[in-house]
Amino acid sequence: MISSGAVIQFYDRHFNKTEAHIAMGGQRLSSISFDASRWRTQLNTLLNTICSSMHSTIRRKRHNK
């Protein structure tokens, strides 16, 4: 189980699609598909979302102590 951090697994599903499965904080989040033509932008958005979520979780834990 992941208590802190995130695991991202990438799978080639179709000719022009890649799929990512994300596990963060002991929970599996939904899968995300990336288009071949826009994967860099989509991946950057995904990583920013994960980092923001992790940052807010860390902040909440600090406030609870």
mmCIF file as gemmi writes it, N, C-alpha and C atoms, coordinates in Angstrom:
data_model
loop_
_atom_site.group_PDB
_atom_site.id
_atom_site.type_symbol
_atom_site.label_atom_id
_atom_site.label_alt_id
_atom_site.label_comp_id
_atom_site.label_asym_id
_atom_site.label_entity_id
_atom_site.label_seq_id
_atom_site.pdbx_PDB_ins_code
_atom_site.Cartn_x
_atom_site.Cartn_y
_atom_site.Cartn_z
_atom_site.occupancy
_atom_site.B_iso_or_equiv
_atom_site.pdbx_formal_charge
_atom_site.auth_seq_id
_atom_site.auth_asym_id
_atom_site.pdbx_PDB_model_num
ATOM 1 N N . MET Axp A 1 ? 0.839 -1.174 0 1 0 ? 1 A 1
ATOM 2 C CA . MET Axp A 1 ? 0 0 0 1 0 ? 1 A 1
ATOM 3 C C . MET Axp A 1 ? 0.89 1.245 0 1 0 ? 1 A 1
ATOM 4 N N . ILE Axp A 2 ? 0.472 2.257 -0.698 1 0 ? 2 A 1
ATOM 5 C CA . ILE Axp A 2 ? 1.221 3.498 -0.796 1 0 ? 2 A 1
ATOM 6 C C . ILE Axp A 2 ? 0.689 4.452 0.264 1 0 ? 2 A 1
ATOM 7 N N . SER Axp A 3 ? 1.523 4.841 1.211 1 0 ? 3 A 1
ATOM 8 C CA . SER Axp A 3 ? 1.062 5.788 2.226 1 0 ? 3 A 1
ATOM 9 C C . SER Axp A 3 ? 1.388 7.223 1.824 1 0 ? 3 A 1
ATOM 10 N N . SER Axp A 4 ? 2.452 7.396 1.068 1 0 ? 4 A 1
ATOM 11 C CA . SER Axp A 4 ? 2.771 8.717 0.535 1 0 ? 4 A 1
ATOM 12 C C . SER Axp A 4 ? 3.422 8.52 -0.824 1 0 ? 4 A 1
ATOM 13 N N . GLY Axp A 5 ? 3.193 9.455 -1.708 1 0 ? 5 A 1
ATOM 14 C CA . GLY Axp A 5 ? 3.712 9.329 -3.062 1 0 ? 5 A 1
ATOM 15 C C . GLY Axp A 5 ? 2.651 8.796 -4.004 1 0 ? 5 A 1
ATOM 16 N N . ALA Axp A 6 ? 3.073 8.496 -5.204 1 0 ? 6 A 1
ATOM 17 C CA . ALA Axp A 6 ? 2.143 8.015 -6.223 1 0 ? 6 A 1
ATOM 18 C C . ALA Axp A 6 ? 2.856 7.032 -7.134 1 0 ? 6 A 1
ATOM 19 N N . VAL Axp A 7 ? 2.085 6.111 -7.688 1 0 ? 7 A 1
ATOM 20 C CA . VAL Axp A 7 ? 2.595 5.169 -8.683 1 0 ? 7 A 1
ATOM 21 C C . VAL Axp A 7 ? 1.76 5.358 -9.937 1 0 ? 7 A 1
ATOM 22 N N . ILE Axp A 8 ? 2.436 5.52 -11.054 1 0 ? 8 A 1
ATOM 23 C CA . ILE Axp A 8 ? 1.746 5.663 -12.337 1 0 ? 8 A 1
ATOM 24 C C . ILE Axp A 8 ? 2.243 4.56 -13.249 1 0 ? 8 A 1
ATOM 25 N N . GLN Axp A 9 ? 1.318 3.76 -13.774 1 0 ? 9 A 1
ATOM 26 C CA . GLN Axp A 9 ? 1.652 2.7 -14.725 1 0 ? 9 A 1
ATOM 27 C C . GLN Axp A 9 ? 1.104 3.101 -16.086 1 0 ? 9 A 1
ATOM 28 N N . PHE Axp A 10 ? 1.949 2.985 -17.108 1 0 ? 10 A 1
ATOM 29 C CA . PHE Axp A 10 ? 1.548 3.339 -18.462 1 0 ? 10 A 1
ATOM 30 C C . PHE Axp A 10 ? 1.391 2.08 -19.299 1 0 ? 10 A 1
ATOM 31 N N . TYR Axp A 11 ? 0.352 2.055 -20.124 1 0 ? 11 A 1
ATOM 32 C CA . TYR Axp A 11 ? 0.071 0.927 -21.008 1 0 ? 11 A 1
ATOM 33 C C . TYR Axp A 11 ? -0.227 1.452 -22.406 1 0 ? 11 A 1
ATOM 34 N N . ASP Axp A 12 ? 0.347 0.818 -23.417 1 0 ? 12 A 1
ATOM 35 C CA . ASP Axp A 12 ? -0.026 1.112 -24.8 1 0 ? 12 A 1
ATOM 36 C C . ASP Axp A 12 ? -1.266 0.298 -25.112 1 0 ? 12 A 1
ATOM 37 N N . ARG Axp A 13 ? -2.396 0.977 -25.295 1 0 ? 13 A 1
ATOM 38 C CA . ARG Axp A 13 ? -3.669 0.293 -25.509 1 0 ? 13 A 1
ATOM 39 C C . ARG Axp A 13 ? -4.066 0.222 -26.983 1 0 ? 13 A 1
ATOM 40 N N . HIS Axp A 14 ? -3.79 1.274 -27.693 1 0 ? 14 A 1
ATOM 41 C CA . HIS Axp A 14 ? -4.191 1.355 -29.096 1 0 ? 14 A 1
ATOM 42 C C . HIS Axp A 14 ? -3.027 1.923 -29.892 1 0 ? 14 A 1
ATOM 43 N N . PHE Axp A 15 ? -3.21 1.982 -31.175 1 0 ? 15 A 1
ATOM 44 C CA . PHE Axp A 15 ? -2.159 2.491 -32.06 1 0 ? 15 A 1
ATOM 45 C C . PHE Axp A 15 ? -1.725 3.898 -31.659 1 0 ? 15 A 1
ATOM 46 N N . ASN Axp A 16 ? -2.684 4.772 -31.341 1 0 ? 16 A 1
ATOM 47 C CA . ASN Axp A 16 ? -2.339 6.156 -31.022 1 0 ? 16 A 1
ATOM 48 C C . ASN Axp A 16 ? -2.785 6.565 -29.618 1 0 ? 16 A 1
ATOM 49 N N . LYS Axp A 17 ? -2.959 5.599 -28.723 1 0 ? 17 A 1
ATOM 50 C CA . LYS Axp A 17 ? -3.399 5.899 -27.357 1 0 ? 17 A 1
ATOM 51 C C . LYS Axp A 17 ? -2.493 5.213 -26.339 1 0 ? 17 A 1
ATOM 52 N N . THR Axp A 18 ? -2.21 5.917 -25.277 1 0 ? 18 A 1
ATOM 53 C CA . THR Axp A 18 ? -1.527 5.351 -24.122 1 0 ? 18 A 1
ATOM 54 C C . THR Axp A 18 ? -2.434 5.58 -22.93 1 0 ? 18 A 1
ATOM 55 N N . GLU Axp A 19 ? -2.509 4.603 -22.046 1 0 ? 19 A 1
ATOM 56 C CA . GLU Axp A 19 ? -3.369 4.717 -20.877 1 0 ? 19 A 1
ATOM 57 C C . GLU Axp A 19 ? -2.513 4.713 -19.622 1 0 ? 19 A 1
ATOM 58 N N . ALA Axp A 20 ? -2.893 5.521 -18.647 1 0 ? 20 A 1
ATOM 59 C CA . ALA Axp A 20 ? -2.181 5.582 -17.372 1 0 ? 20 A 1
ATOM 60 C C . ALA Axp A 20 ? -3.13 5.198 -16.246 1 0 ? 20 A 1
ATOM 61 N N . HIS Axp A 21 ? -2.657 4.332 -15.357 1 0 ? 21 A 1
ATOM 62 C CA . HIS Axp A 21 ? -3.379 3.972 -14.138 1 0 ? 21 A 1
ATOM 63 C C . HIS Axp A 21 ? -2.608 4.589 -12.975 1 0 ? 21 A 1
ATOM 64 N N . ILE Axp A 22 ? -3.324 5.256 -12.083 1 0 ? 22 A 1
ATOM 65 C CA . ILE Axp A 22 ? -2.681 5.982 -11.002 1 0 ? 22 A 1
ATOM 66 C C . ILE Axp A 22 ? -3.116 5.424 -9.655 1 0 ? 22 A 1
ATOM 67 N N . ALA Axp A 23 ? -2.157 5.187 -8.767 1 0 ? 23 A 1
ATOM 68 C CA . ALA Axp A 23 ? -2.442 4.812 -7.383 1 0 ? 23 A 1
ATOM 69 C C . ALA Axp A 23 ? -1.768 5.842 -6.488 1 0 ? 23 A 1
ATOM 70 N N . MET Axp A 24 ? -2.553 6.403 -5.579 1 0 ? 24 A 1
ATOM 71 C CA . MET Axp A 24 ? -2.016 7.451 -4.72 1 0 ? 24 A 1
ATOM 72 C C . MET Axp A 24 ? -2.678 7.352 -3.352 1 0 ? 24 A 1
ATOM 73 N N . GLY Axp A 25 ? -1.892 7.352 -2.304 1 0 ? 25 A 1
ATOM 74 C CA . GLY Axp A 25 ? -2.436 7.32 -0.96 1 0 ? 25 A 1
ATOM 75 C C . GLY Axp A 25 ? -3.235 6.072 -0.652 1 0 ? 25 A 1
ATOM 76 N N . GLY Axp A 26 ? -2.84 4.947 -1.23 1 0 ? 26 A 1
ATOM 77 C CA . GLY Axp A 26 ? -3.531 3.692 -0.976 1 0 ? 26 A 1
ATOM 78 C C . GLY Axp A 26 ? -4.795 3.505 -1.78 1 0 ? 26 A 1
ATOM 79 N N . GLN Axp A 27 ? -5.105 4.436 -2.67 1 0 ? 27 A 1
ATOM 80 C CA . GLN Axp A 27 ? -6.308 4.34 -3.488 1 0 ? 27 A 1
ATOM 81 C C . GLN Axp A 27 ? -5.925 4.303 -4.955 1 0 ? 27 A 1
ATOM 82 N N . ARG Axp A 28 ? -6.667 3.527 -5.723 1 0 ? 28 A 1
ATOM 83 C CA . ARG Axp A 28 ? -6.467 3.527 -7.172 1 0 ? 28 A 1
ATOM 84 C C . ARG Axp A 28 ? -7.431 4.534 -7.763 1 0 ? 28 A 1
ATOM 85 N N . LEU Axp A 29 ? -6.903 5.486 -8.491 1 0 ? 29 A 1
ATOM 86 C CA . LEU Axp A 29 ? -7.729 6.495 -9.128 1 0 ? 29 A 1
ATOM 87 C C . LEU Axp A 29 ? -8.1 6.03 -10.524 1 0 ? 29 A 1
ATOM 88 N N . SER Axp A 30 ? -8.911 6.81 -11.189 1 0 ? 30 A 1
ATOM 89 C CA . SER Axp A 30 ? -9.371 6.408 -12.513 1 0 ? 30 A 1
ATOM 90 C C . SER Axp A 30 ? -8.233 6.388 -13.529 1 0 ? 30 A 1
ATOM 91 N N . SER Axp A 31 ? -8.458 5.672 -14.608 1 0 ? 31 A 1
ATOM 92 C CA . SER Axp A 31 ? -7.491 5.59 -15.7 1 0 ? 31 A 1
ATOM 93 C C . SER Axp A 31 ? -7.636 6.808 -16.6 1 0 ? 31 A 1
ATOM 94 N N . ILE Axp A 32 ? -6.541 7.191 -17.208 1 0 ? 32 A 1
ATOM 95 C CA . ILE Axp A 32 ? -6.532 8.334 -18.112 1 0 ? 32 A 1
ATOM 96 C C . ILE Axp A 32 ? -5.903 7.894 -19.422 1 0 ? 32 A 1
ATOM 97 N N . SER Axp A 33 ? -6.535 8.255 -20.536 1 0 ? 33 A 1
ATOM 98 C CA . SER Axp A 33 ? -6 7.94 -21.864 1 0 ? 33 A 1
ATOM 99 C C . SER Axp A 33 ? -5.329 9.174 -22.449 1 0 ? 33 A 1
ATOM 100 N N . PHE Axp A 34 ? -4.201 8.956 -23.101 1 0 ? 34 A 1
ATOM 101 C CA . PHE Axp A 34 ? -3.457 10.035 -23.74 1 0 ? 34 A 1
ATOM 102 C C . PHE Axp A 34 ? -3.491 9.844 -25.247 1 0 ? 34 A 1
ATOM 103 N N . ASP Axp A 35 ? -3.76 10.923 -25.976 1 0 ? 35 A 1
ATOM 104 C CA . ASP Axp A 35 ? -3.677 10.899 -27.435 1 0 ? 35 A 1
ATOM 105 C C . ASP Axp A 35 ? -2.22 11.018 -27.848 1 0 ? 35 A 1
ATOM 106 N N . ALA Axp A 36 ? -1.862 10.354 -28.923 1 0 ? 36 A 1
ATOM 107 C CA . ALA Axp A 36 ? -0.476 10.396 -29.396 1 0 ? 36 A 1
ATOM 108 C C . ALA Axp A 36 ? -0.048 11.817 -29.76 1 0 ? 36 A 1
ATOM 109 N N . SER Axp A 37 ? -0.963 12.613 -30.279 1 0 ? 37 A 1
ATOM 110 C CA . SER Axp A 37 ? -0.602 13.949 -30.736 1 0 ? 37 A 1
ATOM 111 C C . SER Axp A 37 ? -0.471 14.962 -29.597 1 0 ? 37 A 1
ATOM 112 N N . ARG Axp A 38 ? -1.116 14.695 -28.452 1 0 ? 38 A 1
ATOM 113 C CA . ARG Axp A 38 ? -1.11 15.661 -27.35 1 0 ? 38 A 1
ATOM 114 C C . ARG Axp A 38 ? -0.591 15.073 -26.047 1 0 ? 38 A 1
ATOM 115 N N . TRP Axp A 39 ? 0.123 13.976 -26.068 1 0 ? 39 A 1
ATOM 116 C CA . TRP Axp A 39 ? 0.474 13.273 -24.836 1 0 ? 39 A 1
ATOM 117 C C . TRP Axp A 39 ? 1.346 14.092 -23.896 1 0 ? 39 A 1
ATOM 118 N N . ARG Axp A 40 ? 2.227 14.925 -24.434 1 0 ? 40 A 1
ATOM 119 C CA . ARG Axp A 40 ? 3.101 15.716 -23.554 1 0 ? 40 A 1
ATOM 120 C C . ARG Axp A 40 ? 2.3 16.703 -22.707 1 0 ? 40 A 1
ATOM 121 N N . THR Axp A 41 ? 1.377 17.398 -23.341 1 0 ? 41 A 1
ATOM 122 C CA . THR Axp A 41 ? 0.527 18.347 -22.619 1 0 ? 41 A 1
ATOM 123 C C . THR Axp A 41 ? -0.351 17.627 -21.612 1 0 ? 41 A 1
ATOM 124 N N . GLN Axp A 42 ? -0.943 16.509 -22.023 1 0 ? 42 A 1
ATOM 125 C CA . GLN Axp A 42 ? -1.818 15.753 -21.134 1 0 ? 42 A 1
ATOM 126 C C . GLN Axp A 42 ? -1.045 15.164 -19.955 1 0 ? 42 A 1
ATOM 127 N N . LEU Axp A 43 ? 0.159 14.672 -20.198 1 0 ? 43 A 1
ATOM 128 C CA . LEU Axp A 43 ? 0.979 14.115 -19.125 1 0 ? 43 A 1
ATOM 129 C C . LEU Axp A 43 ? 1.399 15.209 -18.145 1 0 ? 43 A 1
ATOM 130 N N . ASN Axp A 44 ? 1.765 16.364 -18.65 1 0 ? 44 A 1
ATOM 131 C CA . ASN Axp A 44 ? 2.138 17.482 -17.789 1 0 ? 44 A 1
ATOM 132 C C . ASN Axp A 44 ? 0.97 17.881 -16.886 1 0 ? 44 A 1
ATOM 133 N N . THR Axp A 45 ? -0.23 17.945 -17.436 1 0 ? 45 A 1
ATOM 134 C CA . THR Axp A 45 ? -1.424 18.264 -16.655 1 0 ? 45 A 1
ATOM 135 C C . THR Axp A 45 ? -1.673 17.209 -15.588 1 0 ? 45 A 1
ATOM 136 N N . LEU Axp A 46 ? -1.542 15.938 -15.955 1 0 ? 46 A 1
ATOM 137 C CA . LEU Axp A 46 ? -1.734 14.843 -15.009 1 0 ? 46 A 1
ATOM 138 C C . LEU Axp A 46 ? -0.751 14.943 -13.845 1 0 ? 46 A 1
ATOM 139 N N . LEU Axp A 47 ? 0.524 15.142 -14.138 1 0 ? 47 A 1
ATOM 140 C CA . LEU Axp A 47 ? 1.541 15.218 -13.089 1 0 ? 47 A 1
ATOM 141 C C . LEU Axp A 47 ? 1.33 16.434 -12.19 1 0 ? 47 A 1
ATOM 142 N N . ASN Axp A 48 ? 0.927 17.558 -12.759 1 0 ? 48 A 1
ATOM 143 C CA . ASN Axp A 48 ? 0.629 18.74 -11.945 1 0 ? 48 A 1
ATOM 144 C C . ASN Axp A 48 ? -0.538 18.479 -11.006 1 0 ? 48 A 1
ATOM 145 N N . THR Axp A 49 ? -1.564 17.776 -11.49 1 0 ? 49 A 1
ATOM 146 C CA . THR Axp A 49 ? -2.725 17.441 -10.664 1 0 ? 49 A 1
ATOM 147 C C . THR Axp A 49 ? -2.325 16.534 -9.513 1 0 ? 49 A 1
ATOM 148 N N . ILE Axp A 50 ? -1.52 15.518 -9.803 1 0 ? 50 A 1
ATOM 149 C CA . ILE Axp A 50 ? -1.065 14.595 -8.756 1 0 ? 50 A 1
ATOM 150 C C . ILE Axp A 50 ? -0.231 15.332 -7.718 1 0 ? 50 A 1
ATOM 151 N N . CYS Axp A 51 ? 0.708 16.156 -8.162 1 0 ? 51 A 1
ATOM 152 C CA . CYS Axp A 51 ? 1.563 16.893 -7.224 1 0 ? 51 A 1
ATOM 153 C C . CYS Axp A 51 ? 0.747 17.857 -6.37 1 0 ? 51 A 1
ATOM 154 N N . SER Axp A 52 ? -0.227 18.526 -6.955 1 0 ? 52 A 1
ATOM 155 C CA . SER Axp A 52 ? -1.084 19.436 -6.193 1 0 ? 52 A 1
ATOM 156 C C . SER Axp A 52 ? -1.878 18.681 -5.147 1 0 ? 52 A 1
ATOM 157 N N . SER Axp A 53 ? -2.395 17.532 -5.521 1 0 ? 53 A 1
ATOM 158 C CA . SER Axp A 53 ? -3.169 16.721 -4.591 1 0 ? 53 A 1
ATOM 159 C C . SER Axp A 53 ? -2.297 16.233 -3.438 1 0 ? 53 A 1
ATOM 160 N N . MET Axp A 54 ? -1.09 15.78 -3.761 1 0 ? 54 A 1
ATOM 161 C CA . MET Axp A 54 ? -0.175 15.307 -2.722 1 0 ? 54 A 1
ATOM 162 C C . MET Axp A 54 ? 0.212 16.458 -1.8 1 0 ? 54 A 1
ATOM 163 N N . HIS Axp A 55 ? 0.435 17.635 -2.354 1 0 ? 55 A 1
ATOM 164 C CA . HIS Axp A 55 ? 0.821 18.797 -1.562 1 0 ? 55 A 1
ATOM 165 C C . HIS Axp A 55 ? -0.295 19.172 -0.591 1 0 ? 55 A 1
ATOM 166 N N . SER Axp A 56 ? -1.549 19.164 -1.034 1 0 ? 56 A 1
ATOM 167 C CA . SER Axp A 56 ? -2.66 19.515 -0.15 1 0 ? 56 A 1
ATOM 168 C C . SER Axp A 56 ? -2.844 18.463 0.932 1 0 ? 56 A 1
ATOM 169 N N . THR Axp A 57 ? -2.568 17.191 0.628 1 0 ? 57 A 1
ATOM 170 C CA . THR Axp A 57 ? -2.659 16.132 1.634 1 0 ? 57 A 1
ATOM 171 C C . THR Axp A 57 ? -1.596 16.334 2.706 1 0 ? 57 A 1
ATOM 172 N N . ILE Axp A 58 ? -0.394 16.669 2.295 1 0 ? 58 A 1
ATOM 173 C CA . ILE Axp A 58 ? 0.691 16.915 3.253 1 0 ? 58 A 1
ATOM 174 C C . ILE Axp A 58 ? 0.343 18.111 4.133 1 0 ? 58 A 1
ATOM 175 N N . ARG Axp A 59 ? -0.203 19.168 3.526 1 0 ? 59 A 1
ATOM 176 C CA . ARG Axp A 59 ? -0.594 20.353 4.284 1 0 ? 59 A 1
ATOM 177 C C . ARG Axp A 59 ? -1.664 20.011 5.317 1 0 ? 59 A 1
ATOM 178 N N . ARG Axp A 60 ? -2.669 19.213 4.913 1 0 ? 60 A 1
ATOM 179 C CA . ARG Axp A 60 ? -3.732 18.814 5.843 1 0 ? 60 A 1
ATOM 180 C C . ARG Axp A 60 ? -3.162 18.009 7.001 1 0 ? 60 A 1
ATOM 181 N N . LYS Axp A 61 ? -2.219 17.1 6.724 1 0 ? 61 A 1
ATOM 182 C CA . LYS Axp A 61 ? -1.63 16.288 7.784 1 0 ? 61 A 1
ATOM 183 C C . LYS Axp A 61 ? -0.866 17.158 8.771 1 0 ? 61 A 1
ATOM 184 N N . ARG Axp A 62 ? -0.158 18.166 8.288 1 0 ? 62 A 1
ATOM 185 C CA . ARG Axp A 62 ? 0.585 19.06 9.176 1 0 ? 62 A 1
ATOM 186 C C . ARG Axp A 62 ? -0.364 19.858 10.067 1 0 ? 62 A 1
ATOM 187 N N . HIS Axp A 63 ? -1.501 20.279 9.538 1 0 ? 63 A 1
ATOM 188 C CA . HIS Axp A 63 ? -2.462 21.062 10.313 1 0 ? 63 A 1
ATOM 189 C C . HIS Axp A 63 ? -3.156 20.204 11.362 1 0 ? 63 A 1
ATOM 190 N N . ASN Axp A 64 ? -3.266 18.914 11.125 1 0 ? 64 A 1
ATOM 191 C CA . ASN Axp A 64 ? -3.939 18.019 12.059 1 0 ? 64 A 1
ATOM 192 C C . ASN Axp A 64 ? -3.065 17.643 13.242 1 0 ? 64 A 1
ATOM 193 N N . LYS Axp A 65 ? -1.767 17.878 13.172 1 0 ? 65 A 1
ATOM 194 C CA . LYS Axp A 65 ? -0.858 17.49 14.27 1 0 ? 65 A 1
ATOM 195 C C . LYS Axp A 65 ? -0.91 18.477 15.406 1 0 ? 65 A 1
